[in-house]
Amino acid sequence: MPLHPLYAIADTAALAERLLPAAEAALRGGVRWLQYRDKSGDQARRLREATALRALCLEHGARLIINDDTALALRVKADGVHLGQTDGDPAEARQRLGSRAIIGVTCHDSIALAQHAKRAGASYVAFGRFFPSRTKPDAPPAPADLLTRARAAVGLPIVAIGGITLENGAALLAAGADWLAVSHDLFSAPDIERRARNYLTLPCCREETAL
């Protein structure tokens, strides 16, 4: 079976009190990769929410990735962590979380950064933004052909991020992305479960990537 191309980003800045029901709706819609993204300093709430999301992901057979917080990922026994360029060392995260953990690294528009991430032990690399983005408005823009070039040069699974929708996502999958990281287009939908299922209609040209 082809992989579900949707990598859902549950951002508390947008979801607030809707976080858990919205995440559960996405999981019911077939999402198998869910990232918890919270930039606040409320450690108690972050622990509580991440723990609840971990339980939901286990119930639905999905992977939980924690954004930029290796310690929280370790504490809630998440499947992995996603790191920005200034948010931690992938090699250190690998050492702390273990050989089976999923370590993702943001590489913006740079194949060189992706190659460095691979050497540091990353499981996948993320490029973007490809379109204007509410979540990452200041990220440098990346061209779609970057995905094609990265596929040949890096040799890791690729996540595309930044302003992705049902209407523009197919082109990024065709260019070389394995997953589409989506926040606003998914979680702002009137029916989140249906929107997640609609992403299954996008043509995926690769078999499911083992991570």
Secondary structure, DSSP 8 states (H G I E B T S, - for coil): -B---EEEEEEHHHHGGGHHHHHHHHHHTT--EEEEE--S--HHHHHHHHHHHHHHHHHHT-EEEEES-HHHHHHHT-SEEEE-TTS--HHHHHHHH-TTSEEEEE-TT-HHHHHHHHHTT-SEEEE---S--SSSTTS----THHHHHHHHHT-S-EEEESS--HHHHHHHHHHT-SEEEESHHHHTSSSHHHHHHHHTTS---SB----
